[in-house]
Amino acid sequence: MSAKFEFGCLPTAIGSMPQIDPDEANSIVMKYLPDIPAWPQLPERSSNETMCAQVSEGFPGVVIDEGKIYIGPSANLDAELKQIYVDCEQNNYDKYAISTEYAAGLHAFLSKVTEAEMVKGQMAGPITWGLTVADQDGRAILCNDTLAEAMAKFLKLKAMWQENALRKISRSAIMVIDEPSLVLLSSTFLYVPQERVRIPNEKVAALLQEVLNGIEGVKGMHCCGGTNWALPLSTTIDVLSFDTYNYASSFARYPDEVKSFLKRGGTIAWGIVPNTEEALAGESVSSLRDRLEEAMAPFTRDGIRFKQILRQSLLTPSCGLAGLSPEAACQALELVANLSHYLRERYTI
């Protein structure tokens, strides 16, 4: 087995932080995560910086109004959608930038970080974004074939722009698409309850892969719930990020798929540090180490050596930290960093 990357349990983050000041947020990230800093998303600063609004900028007819995102009337909608296809074919990603208004944390990151060997970026994926944004009839655009296909190409261009922006400050970047809506997956379809629609897993996988195809470097996917893990593991991702603290048992139901992913060189980002203040108060490096080793155990039985799993691992909080107080967010990142240091020292990885 030859791993594509051996991160050796280095720490990083999912993305969101509770701070309002982008410089303060970046200073905290660099303090605790100097090896693989993740630029901070700052939803408390502005509703434009929530996960889905952040990548909405520039989609034809898009309207962001008091937290709701929808496609408004547009006389040129068809022509603008066709332009997305043209831009995709020609790799014209420059005009799909995320501006400072929508990602102050990213732009502060790009201007201040100069020394990282690797950095991490993130953005909403096509399933979650497609279920959040409504079409002109009030239905999720994921259920509109025309808009869904254009939406995936639009997000592909957004991913290309972000990765290229990050590569200006670091030779390597991990680009993760965030997909909390994958919790709606079953073994054969994704059920959209508000629309009473079943979307075949083949279509879900194709939309995910369209966006992943725009990433040249390390491709990642994050889901903060239980899901049909076979589907994301079947895509071309290099890193699978999940909420280990709450959903290790869900992940353990897919031992063959996880082992195959690791054997082809994939990395697991174990979200082992909780992102609620109540849970954080009861945890320590020692308790989280025990919990992490228990989560890894199903894949070492008649499978992959424990130390090899550690080499093909990243450590993160279970999900974003925007819901915490600034002090608790720092505590979570400190726990991730300290647990990483402990494991790397103990197992000499």
Sine and cosine of phi, psi and omega as CSV:
sin_phi,cos_phi,sin_psi,cos_psi,sin_omega,cos_omega
0.00,0.00,0.76,-0.65,0.01,-1.00
-0.84,-0.55,0.94,-0.34,-0.03,-1.00
-0.96,0.29,0.64,-0.77,0.06,-1.00
-0.91,0.41,-0.64,0.77,-0.02,-1.00
-0.66,-0.75,0.64,-0.77,0.08,-1.00
-0.85,-0.52,1.00,-0.01,-0.06,-1.00
-0.97,0.23,-0.35,0.94,0.08,-1.00
0.86,0.51,0.66,0.75,0.06,-1.00
0.91,0.41,0.47,0.88,0.12,-0.99
-0.90,0.44,0.50,-0.86,-0.02,-1.00
-1.00,-0.03,0.55,-0.83,0.19,-0.98
-0.50,-0.87,-0.18,-0.98,-0.07,-1.00
-0.75,-0.66,0.23,-0.97,0.02,-1.00
-0.98,0.21,-0.68,0.74,0.06,-1.00
0.42,-0.91,-0.89,0.46,-0.18,-0.98
-0.97,0.26,0.57,-0.82,0.01,-1.00
-0.73,-0.69,0.40,-0.92,-0.07,-1.00
-1.00,0.09,-0.16,0.99,-0.05,-1.00
-0.92,0.40,0.34,-0.94,0.09,-1.00
-0.97,-0.24,-0.59,0.81,-0.01,-1.00
-0.99,0.15,0.88,-0.48,-0.06,-1.00
-0.91,0.42,-0.54,0.84,0.02,-1.00
-0.93,0.38,-0.65,0.76,0.04,-1.00
-0.89,0.46,-0.71,0.71,0.00,-1.00
-0.88,0.48,-0.68,0.73,0.01,-1.00
-0.92,0.39,-0.59,0.81,0.04,-1.00
-0.89,0.45,-0.64,0.77,0.02,-1.00
-0.92,0.39,-0.70,0.71,0.03,-1.00
-0.85,0.52,-0.73,0.68,-0.03,-1.00
-0.93,0.37,-0.49,0.87,0.03,-1.00
-0.91,0.42,-0.72,0.69,-0.12,-0.99
-0.99,-0.10,-0.39,0.92,-0.11,-0.99
-0.79,-0.62,0.81,0.59,-0.10,-0.99
-0.92,0.39,-0.43,0.90,-0.06,-1.00
-0.97,0.23,-0.67,0.74,0.03,-1.00
-0.68,-0.73,0.96,0.27,0.02,-1.00
-0.93,0.37,0.61,-0.79,0.07,-1.00
-0.94,-0.34,0.77,-0.63,-0.03,-1.00
-0.90,0.43,0.63,-0.78,-0.12,-0.99
-1.00,0.08,0.81,-0.58,0.18,-0.98
-0.99,0.11,0.67,-0.74,-0.15,-0.99
-0.82,-0.58,0.94,0.33,-0.05,-1.00
-0.90,0.43,-0.38,0.93,0.05,-1.00
-0.96,0.29,-0.33,0.94,-0.01,-1.00
-0.97,0.25,-0.64,0.77,-0.06,-1.00
-0.30,-0.95,0.55,-0.83,0.07,-1.00
-0.91,0.41,-0.34,0.94,0.07,-1.00
-0.92,0.38,-0.32,0.95,-0.07,-1.00
-0.99,-0.16,0.18,0.98,0.17,-0.98
-0.94,0.35,0.35,-0.94,-0.20,-0.98
-0.80,0.59,-0.74,0.67,-0.08,-1.00
-0.99,0.14,-0.61,0.80,0.03,-1.00
-0.88,0.47,-0.57,0.82,-0.10,-1.00
-0.84,0.54,-0.56,0.83,-0.02,-1.00
-0.97,-0.25,0.20,0.98,-0.03,-1.00
-0.99,0.13,-0.41,0.91,-0.08,-1.00
-0.80,0.59,0.86,-0.51,0.08,-1.00
0.99,-0.15,-0.15,0.99,0.04,-1.00
-0.95,0.30,0.67,-0.75,-0.08,-1.00
-0.81,0.59,0.83,-0.56,0.08,-1.00
0.97,0.25,0.10,0.99,-0.11,-0.99
-0.93,0.36,0.64,-0.77,0.04,-1.00
-0.77,-0.64,0.74,-0.67,0.09,-1.00
-0.91,-0.42,0.91,-0.42,-0.12,-0.99
-0.67,-0.74,0.94,-0.33,0.03,-1.00
0.77,0.64,0.73,0.68,0.06,-1.00
1.00,0.03,-0.26,0.97,0.04,-1.00
-1.00,-0.04,0.61,-0.79,0.01,-1.00
-0.84,-0.55,0.81,-0.58,-0.01,-1.00
-0.50,-0.87,0.24,-0.97,0.04,-1.00
-1.00,-0.09,0.91,-0.41,-0.01,-1.00
-1.00,0.06,0.11,-0.99,0.03,-1.00
-0.86,0.52,0.70,-0.72,0.02,-1.00
-0.54,-0.84,0.84,-0.55,-0.02,-1.00
-0.93,0.38,-0.40,0.91,-0.08,-1.00
-0.94,-0.34,0.37,0.93,-0.11,-0.99
-0.84,0.54,-0.73,0.68,-0.04,-1.00
-0.88,0.48,-0.70,0.72,-0.01,-1.00
-0.91,0.41,-0.62,0.79,-0.01,-1.00
-0.94,0.33,-0.58,0.81,0.07,-1.00
-0.92,0.40,-0.66,0.76,0.02,-1.00
-0.89,0.45,-0.55,0.83,0.00,-1.00
-0.90,0.43,-0.54,0.84,0.06,-1.00
-0.86,0.50,-0.67,0.74,0.02,-1.00
-0.90,0.44,-0.67,0.74,0.02,-1.00
-0.89,0.46,-0.72,0.69,-0.01,-1.00
-0.90,0.44,-0.57,0.82,0.03,-1.00
-0.91,0.41,-0.70,0.71,-0.01,-1.00
-0.89,0.45,-0.54,0.84,-0.08,-1.00
-0.98,-0.19,0.10,1.00,-0.01,-1.00
0.83,0.56,0.61,0.79,0.02,-1.00
-1.00,0.07,0.97,0.23,-0.09,-1.00
-1.00,-0.06,-0.19,0.98,-0.11,-0.99
-0.86,0.51,-0.58,0.81,-0.04,-1.00
-0.99,0.13,0.08,1.00,0.04,-1.00
-0.96,-0.29,0.46,0.89,0.01,-1.00
-0.90,0.43,0.42,-0.91,0.16,-0.99
-0.99,-0.14,0.88,-0.47,-0.11,-0.99
-0.98,0.18,0.20,-0.98,0.02,-1.00
-0.86,0.51,-0.55,0.84,0.00,-1.00
-0.87,0.49,-0.48,0.87,-0.04,-1.00
-0.97,-0.23,-0.22,0.98,-0.03,-1.00
-0.40,-0.92,0.94,0.35,0.01,-1.00
-0.89,0.46,-0.57,0.82,0.01,-1.00
-0.90,0.44,-0.63,0.78,0.02,-1.00
-0.91,0.41,-0.72,0.70,-0.06,-1.00
-0.94,0.35,-0.56,0.83,0.11,-0.99
-0.91,0.41,-0.62,0.78,0.04,-1.00
-0.87,0.49,-0.73,0.68,-0.03,-1.00
-0.90,0.43,-0.48,0.88,-0.04,-1.00
-1.00,0.01,-0.33,0.94,-0.13,-0.99
-0.93,-0.36,-0.50,0.87,-0.06,-1.00
-0.99,0.11,0.81,-0.59,-0.06,-1.00
-0.74,-0.67,-0.22,0.97,-0.19,-0.98
-0.89,-0.46,-0.05,1.00,-0.10,-1.00
-0.95,0.31,0.70,-0.71,0.09,-1.00
-0.93,0.36,-0.56,0.83,0.01,-1.00
-0.57,-0.82,0.57,-0.82,0.05,-1.00
-0.80,-0.60,0.27,-0.96,0.00,-1.00
-0.84,-0.55,0.72,-0.70,0.13,-0.99
-0.88,-0.48,0.24,-0.97,-0.02,-1.00
-0.39,-0.92,0.40,-0.92,0.04,-1.00
-0.29,-0.96,0.36,-0.93,0.04,-1.00
-0.89,0.45,0.63,-0.77,0.03,-1.00
-1.00,0.00,0.09,-1.00,-0.14,-0.99
-0.94,0.35,-0.48,0.88,-0.01,-1.00
-0.96,0.29,-0.76,0.65,0.00,-1.00
-0.91,0.41,-0.71,0.71,0.01,-1.00
-0.91,0.41,-0.65,0.76,-0.02,-1.00
-0.92,0.38,-0.39,0.92,0.07,-1.00
-1.00,0.02,-0.30,0.95,-0.03,-1.00
-1.00,0.03,-0.59,0.81,-0.07,-1.00
-1.00,0.01,0.73,-0.69,-0.02,-1.00
-0.98,-0.20,0.53,-0.85,0.08,-1.00
-1.00,0.09,-0.14,-0.99,-0.09,-1.00
-0.94,0.34,-0.23,0.97,0.07,-1.00
-0.99,-0.13,0.08,1.00,0.02,-1.00
1.00,0.10,0.14,0.99,0.00,-1.00
-0.99,-0.13,0.48,-0.88,0.04,-1.00
-0.86,0.51,0.72,-0.70,-0.08,-1.00
-0.93,0.37,-0.27,0.96,0.08,-1.00
-0.88,0.48,-0.43,0.90,-0.02,-1.00
-1.00,-0.02,0.04,1.00,0.04,-1.00
-0.94,-0.33,0.95,-0.31,-0.14,-0.99
-0.83,0.55,-0.67,0.75,-0.02,-1.00
-0.89,0.45,-0.76,0.66,-0.02,-1.00
-0.94,0.33,-0.57,0.82,-0.03,-1.00
-0.90,0.44,-0.69,0.73,-0.01,-1.00
-0.92,0.40,-0.69,0.72,0.03,-1.00
-0.91,0.40,-0.61,0.80,0.01,-1.00
-0.87,0.48,-0.67,0.74,0.00,-1.00
-0.90,0.43,-0.63,0.78,0.03,-1.00
-0.94,0.35,-0.59,0.80,0.07,-1.00
-0.87,0.49,-0.73,0.68,0.01,-1.00
-0.93,0.37,-0.51,0.86,0.10,-1.00
-0.87,0.50,-0.70,0.71,0.02,-1.00
-0.91,0.41,-0.60,0.80,0.08,-1.00
-0.89,0.46,-0.68,0.74,0.02,-1.00
-0.90,0.44,-0.67,0.75,0.02,-1.00
-0.88,0.48,-0.70,0.71,0.00,-1.00
-0.88,0.47,-0.73,0.68,-0.06,-1.00
-0.90,0.43,-0.70,0.71,0.00,-1.00
-0.87,0.50,-0.69,0.72,-0.01,-1.00
-0.92,0.38,-0.55,0.83,0.08,-1.00
-0.91,0.41,-0.68,0.74,-0.01,-1.00
-0.92,0.38,-0.55,0.84,-0.02,-1.00
-0.95,0.33,-0.19,0.98,0.08,-1.00
-0.97,0.26,-0.30,0.95,0.00,-1.00
-0.91,-0.41,-0.17,0.99,0.00,-1.00
-0.49,-0.87,0.58,-0.81,-0.02,-1.00
-0.93,0.37,-0.39,0.92,-0.04,-1.00
-0.73,-0.68,0.57,-0.82,0.03,-1.00
-0.65,-0.76,0.64,-0.77,0.19,-0.98
-0.99,-0.12,0.84,-0.55,0.05,-1.00
-0.93,-0.36,0.89,-0.45,-0.06,-1.00
-0.93,-0.37,0.76,-0.65,0.13,-0.99
-0.99,-0.12,0.79,-0.61,-0.06,-1.00
-1.00,0.00,0.83,-0.56,-0.09,-1.00
-0.72,-0.69,0.91,0.41,0.06,-1.00
-0.87,0.49,-0.42,0.91,-0.04,-1.00
-0.96,0.29,-0.11,0.99,0.09,-1.00
-0.91,0.41,-0.18,0.98,0.10,-1.00
-0.89,0.46,-0.28,0.96,0.00,-1.00
-0.99,0.12,-0.04,1.00,-0.03,-1.00
-0.96,0.28,0.63,-0.78,0.23,-0.97
-0.93,-0.37,-0.29,-0.96,-0.01,-1.00
-0.96,0.30,-0.36,0.93,-0.08,-1.00
-0.78,-0.63,-0.31,0.95,-0.05,-1.00
-0.45,-0.89,0.26,-0.97,0.15,-0.99
-0.96,-0.27,0.86,-0.51,-0.05,-1.00
-1.00,-0.07,0.80,-0.59,0.03,-1.00
-0.98,-0.21,0.99,-0.12,-0.15,-0.99
-0.87,0.48,-0.63,0.78,-0.05,-1.00
-0.93,0.36,-0.39,0.92,0.00,-1.00
-0.97,-0.26,-0.18,0.98,-0.09,-1.00
0.81,0.59,0.72,0.69,-0.06,-1.00
-0.84,-0.54,0.63,-0.77,0.10,-0.99
-0.95,-0.32,0.85,-0.53,0.00,-1.00
-0.97,-0.25,0.87,-0.50,-0.04,-1.00
-0.83,0.55,0.58,-0.81,0.01,-1.00
-0.86,0.52,-0.48,0.88,0.02,-1.00
-0.89,0.46,-0.63,0.78,0.02,-1.00
-0.94,0.33,-0.65,0.76,0.05,-1.00
-0.85,0.53,-0.75,0.66,-0.02,-1.00
-0.89,0.46,-0.63,0.78,-0.02,-1.00
-0.91,0.41,-0.64,0.77,0.02,-1.00
-0.93,0.38,-0.67,0.75,0.06,-1.00
-0.88,0.48,-0.71,0.70,-0.06,-1.00
-0.92,0.40,-0.54,0.84,0.04,-1.00
-0.85,0.53,-0.71,0.71,0.01,-1.00
-0.94,0.34,-0.69,0.73,0.01,-1.00
-0.86,0.51,-0.53,0.85,-0.01,-1.00
-0.90,0.43,-0.29,0.96,0.03,-1.00
-0.99,0.11,-0.12,0.99,-0.05,-1.00
-0.98,-0.19,0.86,-0.52,-0.03,-1.00
-1.00,0.08,-0.54,0.84,-0.07,-1.00
-1.00,-0.04,-0.73,-0.68,-0.07,-1.00
-0.98,0.20,0.87,-0.49,-0.04,-1.00
-0.99,-0.15,0.74,-0.67,0.02,-1.00
-0.74,-0.68,0.32,-0.95,0.08,-1.00
-0.63,-0.78,0.66,-0.75,-0.01,-1.00
-0.84,-0.55,0.71,-0.70,0.14,-0.99
-0.71,-0.71,0.78,-0.63,-0.10,-1.00
-0.98,-0.20,0.54,0.84,0.07,-1.00
-0.46,-0.89,-0.08,-1.00,0.08,-1.00
-0.99,0.16,0.56,-0.83,-0.02,-1.00
-0.39,-0.92,-0.04,-1.00,0.17,-0.99
-0.99,0.16,1.00,-0.01,-0.13,-0.99
-0.91,0.40,-0.29,0.96,0.01,-1.00
-0.87,0.49,-0.55,0.84,-0.07,-1.00
-0.94,0.34,-0.83,0.56,0.02,-1.00
-0.88,0.48,-0.55,0.83,0.00,-1.00
-0.94,0.35,-0.30,0.95,0.00,-1.00
-1.00,0.05,-0.14,0.99,0.04,-1.00
-0.99,0.13,-0.12,-0.99,-0.05,-1.00
-1.00,-0.01,0.34,0.94,-0.02,-1.00
-0.90,0.43,0.50,-0.87,0.12,-0.99
-0.99,-0.16,-0.43,0.90,-0.05,-1.00
-0.76,-0.65,0.79,-0.61,0.15,-0.99
-0.94,-0.34,0.85,-0.52,-0.03,-1.00
-0.94,-0.35,0.76,-0.64,-0.02,-1.00
-0.52,-0.85,0.31,-0.95,0.00,-1.00
-0.98,0.22,1.00,0.02,-0.03,-1.00
-0.94,0.34,-0.56,0.83,-0.08,-1.00
-0.86,0.51,-0.64,0.77,-0.07,-1.00
-0.96,-0.28,-0.35,0.94,-0.17,-0.99
-0.78,-0.63,0.47,0.88,0.04,-1.00
-0.88,0.48,-0.60,0.80,-0.02,-1.00
-0.92,0.39,-0.57,0.82,0.07,-1.00
-0.90,0.44,-0.69,0.72,-0.02,-1.00
-0.91,0.41,-0.59,0.81,-0.05,-1.00
-0.92,0.38,-0.24,0.97,0.02,-1.00
-0.97,0.24,-0.04,1.00,-0.04,-1.00
-0.83,-0.56,0.80,0.60,-0.09,-1.00
-0.88,0.47,-0.65,0.76,-0.05,-1.00
-0.92,0.39,-0.68,0.73,-0.01,-1.00
-0.92,0.40,-0.64,0.77,0.01,-1.00
-0.92,0.39,-0.69,0.72,0.02,-1.00
-0.89,0.46,-0.65,0.76,0.02,-1.00
-0.90,0.44,-0.64,0.77,0.04,-1.00
-0.88,0.47,-0.72,0.70,0.02,-1.00
-0.92,0.40,-0.62,0.79,-0.02,-1.00
-0.93,0.38,-0.44,0.90,0.06,-1.00
-1.00,0.03,0.12,0.99,0.11,-0.99
0.98,-0.19,0.18,0.98,-0.03,-1.00
-0.95,0.30,0.28,-0.96,0.01,-1.00
-0.87,-0.49,0.66,-0.75,0.12,-0.99
-0.98,-0.21,0.80,-0.60,0.15,-0.99
-0.99,-0.12,0.96,-0.27,-0.09,-1.00
-1.00,0.09,0.93,-0.36,0.02,-1.00
-0.99,0.13,0.97,0.26,-0.21,-0.98
-1.00,-0.04,-0.29,0.96,-0.02,-1.00
-0.99,-0.10,0.84,-0.55,-0.09,-1.00
-0.92,0.40,0.39,-0.92,0.00,-1.00
-0.89,-0.45,0.51,0.86,0.18,-0.98
-0.85,-0.53,0.56,-0.83,-0.09,-1.00
-0.92,0.39,-0.58,0.82,0.02,-1.00
-0.89,0.46,-0.72,0.69,0.00,-1.00
-0.93,0.37,-0.65,0.76,0.01,-1.00
-0.86,0.52,-0.61,0.80,-0.06,-1.00
-0.89,0.46,-0.42,0.91,-0.06,-1.00
-0.98,-0.18,0.11,0.99,-0.09,-1.00
-0.91,-0.42,0.40,-0.92,0.04,-1.00
-0.61,-0.79,0.11,-0.99,0.07,-1.00
-0.85,0.53,-0.67,0.74,-0.02,-1.00
-0.90,0.44,-0.72,0.70,-0.03,-1.00
-0.93,0.37,-0.59,0.80,0.02,-1.00
-0.95,0.30,-0.55,0.84,0.10,-1.00
-0.87,0.50,-0.73,0.69,0.00,-1.00
-0.88,0.48,-0.67,0.74,-0.03,-1.00
-0.92,0.40,-0.63,0.77,0.01,-1.00
-0.92,0.39,-0.72,0.69,-0.01,-1.00
-0.89,0.46,-0.57,0.82,0.08,-1.00
-0.91,0.41,-0.62,0.79,0.01,-1.00
-0.93,0.37,-0.53,0.85,0.00,-1.00
-0.99,0.16,-0.39,0.92,-0.15,-0.99
-0.82,0.58,-0.66,0.75,-0.04,-1.00
-0.86,0.51,-0.37,0.93,-0.08,-1.00
-0.99,-0.12,-0.06,1.00,0.06,-1.00
-0.99,-0.15,-0.22,0.97,0.00,-1.00
-0.97,0.23,0.92,-0.39,-0.04,-1.00
0.81,0.58,0.58,0.82,-0.05,-1.00
-0.60,-0.80,-0.93,-0.37,-0.15,-0.99
-0.98,-0.21,0.65,-0.76,-0.01,-1.00
-0.88,0.47,0.62,-0.78,-0.05,-1.00
-0.82,0.57,-0.70,0.72,-0.05,-1.00
-0.92,0.39,-0.52,0.86,0.05,-1.00
-0.93,0.37,-0.63,0.78,0.07,-1.00
-0.87,0.50,-0.69,0.73,0.02,-1.00
-0.86,0.51,-0.65,0.76,0.01,-1.00
-0.91,0.42,-0.53,0.85,-0.01,-1.00
-0.99,-0.15,0.65,0.76,-0.06,-1.00
-0.75,-0.66,0.50,-0.87,0.27,-0.96
-0.88,-0.48,0.37,-0.93,0.08,-1.00
-0.88,-0.48,0.67,-0.74,-0.02,-1.00
-0.57,-0.82,0.21,-0.98,0.28,-0.96
-0.90,0.44,0.27,-0.96,-0.05,-1.00
-0.91,0.42,-0.52,0.85,0.05,-1.00
-0.33,-0.95,-0.31,-0.95,0.00,-1.00
-0.91,0.42,0.30,-0.95,-0.10,-0.99
-0.93,-0.37,0.17,0.99,-0.08,-1.00
-0.90,0.43,-0.41,0.91,-0.02,-1.00
-0.99,0.16,-0.06,1.00,-0.01,-1.00
-1.00,-0.07,0.25,-0.97,0.20,-0.98
-0.94,0.33,0.37,-0.93,0.05,-1.00
-0.82,0.57,-0.61,0.79,0.00,-1.00
-0.92,0.39,-0.67,0.74,0.00,-1.00
-0.93,0.36,-0.58,0.82,0.05,-1.00
-0.88,0.47,-0.66,0.75,0.06,-1.00
-0.90,0.44,-0.64,0.77,0.03,-1.00
-0.88,0.48,-0.67,0.74,0.00,-1.00
-0.89,0.45,-0.71,0.71,0.01,-1.00
-0.92,0.39,-0.58,0.81,0.04,-1.00
-0.90,0.43,-0.64,0.76,0.04,-1.00
-0.90,0.44,-0.68,0.74,0.04,-1.00
-0.87,0.49,-0.73,0.68,-0.03,-1.00
-0.90,0.43,-0.67,0.74,-0.03,-1.00
-0.94,0.33,-0.61,0.79,0.06,-1.00
-0.91,0.42,-0.65,0.76,0.06,-1.00
-0.86,0.51,-0.74,0.68,-0.01,-1.00
-0.87,0.49,-0.68,0.73,0.00,-1.00
-0.87,0.49,-0.75,0.66,-0.04,-1.00
-0.91,0.41,-0.66,0.75,-0.02,-1.00
-0.92,0.40,-0.57,0.82,0.05,-1.00
-0.96,0.26,-0.71,0.70,-0.08,-1.00
-0.91,0.42,-0.66,0.75,-0.09,-1.00
-0.97,-0.25,0.13,0.99,0.01,-1.00
0.71,0.70,0.84,0.55,0.01,-1.00
-0.96,-0.29,0.00,0.00,0.00,0.00
